[in-house]
Amino acid sequence: MTRQELKNFICEIYDIIPDYPWLKYPGYEVFRHSDSKKWFAVIMDIPKAKLGINEDGNISVVNLKCDTIMVNDVLSEKGIYPAYHMNKAYWVTAALDGSAEDETIKMLTRISYRLTEKKARNKRSII
């Protein structure tokens, strides 16, 4: 999956467009819930070396929140890495260079969206 394909997927499924919170990093795109403004995906270009890839140059990636129970299993998949610049217990980084399976990225995006949704408050009934 490419960067543009993921952006199209997020726009089609969730009707959300990215925002660009850092002027210093114009290629960093943040996808947020419209109500809570919580992030569920951050697309960026980073040096390959930051992921342990022994090559020069940059790579497009996406950070996605993941269920803590799934993190270790997901990290065994090709193109999925410990989170770049996020809490590695809760987030993973997926390469957007075709190495990670498209369906894996879509699944992780759906999970990230659900995990970051605004939680409904429990209302106590007054008797």
C-alpha positions as CSV (number, residue, x, y, z in Angstrom):
1,M,0.0,0.0,0.0
2,T,1.2,3.5,-0.8
3,R,0.8,6.6,1.2
4,Q,-1.8,7.9,-1.3
5,E,-3.7,4.6,-1.2
6,L,-3.9,4.7,2.6
7,K,-5.1,8.4,2.5
8,N,-7.8,7.4,0.0
9,F,-8.8,4.5,2.2
10,I,-9.1,6.6,5.4
11,C,-11.1,9.3,3.5
12,E,-13.5,6.8,1.9
13,I,-14.1,4.8,5.1
14,Y,-14.1,7.6,7.7
15,D,-14.6,10.8,5.7
16,I,-11.6,12.3,7.4
17,I,-8.8,14.4,5.7
18,P,-5.4,14.9,7.3
19,D,-4.2,17.9,9.1
20,Y,-0.6,19.2,9.2
21,P,0.2,20.3,12.7
22,W,3.9,20.9,12.3
23,L,5.1,23.6,9.9
24,K,8.6,22.2,10.3
25,Y,7.5,18.8,9.0
26,P,5.1,19.5,6.1
27,G,5.1,15.8,5.0
28,Y,3.7,14.7,8.4
29,E,-0.1,14.1,8.1
30,V,-2.3,13.4,11.1
31,F,-5.7,11.8,10.9
32,R,-7.9,12.6,13.9
33,H,-11.4,11.8,15.1
34,S,-13.6,14.8,14.3
35,D,-15.2,14.9,17.8
36,S,-12.3,14.2,20.2
37,K,-9.4,15.2,17.9
38,K,-7.5,12.1,19.0
39,W,-5.0,10.8,16.5
40,F,-5.5,7.4,15.0
41,A,-3.0,7.6,12.2
42,V,0.1,9.6,11.5
43,I,1.7,9.3,8.0
44,M,5.2,10.6,7.6
45,D,8.5,10.2,5.8
46,I,11.4,9.1,8.0
47,P,15.0,7.9,7.5
48,K,15.0,4.1,6.8
49,A,17.7,3.8,9.5
50,K,15.1,4.8,12.2
51,L,13.4,1.5,11.5
52,G,16.6,-0.5,11.5
53,I,16.6,-0.8,7.7
54,N,20.3,-0.7,6.6
55,E,19.7,1.5,3.5
56,D,20.1,5.2,2.8
57,G,17.1,7.4,2.1
58,N,13.6,7.9,3.5
59,I,10.5,5.7,3.7
60,S,6.8,6.6,4.0
61,V,5.3,5.0,7.1
62,V,2.1,5.2,9.2
63,N,1.9,5.0,13.0
64,L,-1.2,3.2,14.2
65,K,-2.5,2.4,17.6
66,C,-2.7,-1.4,18.3
67,D,-4.2,-3.6,20.9
68,T,-1.4,-4.4,23.3
69,I,-2.3,-8.1,23.1
70,M,-1.6,-8.0,19.3
71,V,1.6,-6.0,19.2
72,N,4.1,-8.9,19.3
73,D,2.2,-10.9,16.7
74,V,1.8,-8.0,14.3
75,L,5.5,-7.1,14.6
76,S,6.3,-10.6,13.2
77,E,4.7,-9.5,9.9
78,K,6.8,-8.1,7.0
79,G,6.8,-4.3,6.8
80,I,5.5,-3.8,10.4
81,Y,8.0,-2.3,12.9
82,P,8.0,-1.1,16.5
83,A,6.5,2.3,16.6
84,Y,8.6,5.2,15.5
85,H,8.5,8.1,18.0
86,M,5.5,6.6,19.9
87,N,4.9,4.3,22.8
88,K,5.9,0.9,21.5
89,A,3.5,-0.9,23.8
90,Y,0.5,0.7,22.1
91,W,1.6,1.7,18.6
92,V,3.2,0.1,15.6
93,T,4.7,1.5,12.4
94,A,3.8,0.1,9.0
95,A,5.9,0.7,5.9
96,L,4.0,2.3,3.0
97,D,6.4,0.9,0.4
98,G,4.5,-2.3,-0.5
99,S,6.4,-4.5,1.9
100,A,3.4,-4.7,4.4
101,E,0.3,-6.4,3.2
102,D,-2.5,-4.0,2.2
103,E,-5.1,-6.0,4.3
104,T,-2.8,-5.8,7.3
105,I,-2.6,-2.0,7.1
106,K,-6.3,-1.7,6.6
107,M,-7.0,-4.0,9.6
108,L,-4.6,-2.0,11.8
109,T,-6.1,1.3,10.7
110,R,-9.6,0.0,11.6
111,I,-8.3,-1.2,15.0
112,S,-6.5,2.1,15.6
113,Y,-9.7,4.1,14.8
114,R,-11.7,2.0,17.2
115,L,-9.1,2.1,20.0
116,T,-9.0,5.9,19.8
117,E,-12.7,6.6,19.6
118,K,-14.4,8.7,22.2
119,K,-15.7,6.4,24.9
120,A,-19.3,6.6,25.9
121,R,-19.8,7.5,29.5
122,N,-21.7,5.2,31.7
123,K,-24.7,7.0,33.0
124,R,-25.9,6.0,36.4
125,S,-29.6,5.9,36.8
126,I,-31.0,7.8,39.7
127,I,-33.5,5.8,41.6
